[in-house]
């Protein structure tokens, strides 16, 4: 049977490994995007819109990407993004959402302020208690 100290050390190892994997995923994603840009440019330069390698076919595609302008740009132009979508007949793509993290922190603050959830909130939010582990980096104190 493992001791509590061994369990905590294993947990710490898993957290460090997760951090490393996240860094590797970011680096890999950046490398993939760079390779894609290089291949795309080479296909254009070589006038080769399609190539097959290792059982896969790679085709050059022309795409258009649409992204929302920044809030600063919209405010500066006096525009309302959601109102514009609605006016142009695209209101059906607008979805009201609340992220789980935002809900968690907002309800925690609500309970701190009001002591408990209101009946209305209790009716739409499930509550459960659980135990978790808090992990913080220790700071070394200088001995005098």
N, C-alpha and C positions, 0 to 999 in steps of 0.2 A: 504494500500500500504506500502511495506517495504521501509525503508530508506536505503541509500547507506551504512551507517555504519552497519546495520543489514545484508545486502547482503555480505559485505566483511567479517563479522564475520562468516556467514554461509559458505562462501567459505573457510575460514581458517579452520573451523571445518572439512569440507570435505577433505581437504588436509591432516590434521592430521589423520583422519580416514583411508585414503588411505595408509599412512605410516604404521599404525598399522596393517592393513590387509596384506601388503607386508611382514611385519615381521612374522605375523602369518602363511602366506603361506610358507615362508622359514622354519619355525619351523615344520610345518606340513609335509612338504616334507622330511625333515630330519628324522622325526619320522616314516614316511612311509617306507623309505629306511632301517632304523634300524629294523623295524618290519619284513620287507621282508627278511632281512638277517637272523634274528632269526628264522623265520618260515622255511626258506630254510634249515638251519642247522638242525633244529629239524626233518624235514621230512627225511633228510639224516640219522640222528642218529636213528630214529624210523623205517627206511626202509619203509616209507609210501609215495610213489610217488604221491598219489592222496587222497584228502579229500573233502567232500561236507559239507557245512555249510550254513544255511540260504538261501537255493535256489541257491547257487553258488558253482561251482566246482573249486578247487585249485589244480593245477598239477605242479609237480616239472619239470623244464625244464633245460636242459643243453644248454647254449648259448655261442657264441664267439663274442666278441666285437672288432671291428677294429677302431683304431683312428690314426690320423696323429701324427707322432713323432714331438717333439718340434723343432722350427726353429734352436735352438742352436745345438741339436743333428744332424739335417740334415746338417747344415753348417759344423759342426765338421767332419762329414764323407764325406764332399764334394758332397752331394747329392742334387738334385733338385726334389722336390716332384711332381710338375706338369709334368716335363719332364719324370719322371719315369712312371707316370700314362699313358702318351701318348705312351711311348715305349712299355708298356705292354698291349696296346689295350683298355685302359680305358679313353681315351681322351674325349669321348662323355659325360662323367659325369661332366666334368669341365664346370662351368657356370661363365661367367663374371657378376659380380654384383656390384652395388654401393648402399650403404645404404642411406636412405633418410636423415639421420642426417649428414653424410659425405658430401653429395651433397649440403645440405643447408649451412653448414659452409664454404665449399670450394667456392661456388658461392658468398656468402657474402663477403669473402676475395677478390675474383676476382673483384667484383663491387667496393669495397673500393680502390683497386689498379688501376683499369681501368676506373672508373666512371660509367660504364654501361656494360651490357652483350654484347658480340659480336653478329653479325647477325647470325653466325653459332650456338652459344649457344641459342640465342633467338628462333631459329627454332626448337630446341629439348627440351627446357625447358619452361614450362608455369610459368608465374609470376603473383602473385596476392598480394594485400596489405590487411592487416587485423589489427584489434586492439587486443591486448592481455594485460594481467596483469602481471607486474613484481613483484615478491614477494621476499623480502630480510629481513633477520633478522636484527632488529635494534640493534645498540650497544649503550649502555648507556654511556653517557659522565659524568665524575666525575665533580661535581661542586666544585669550589675552594673557 
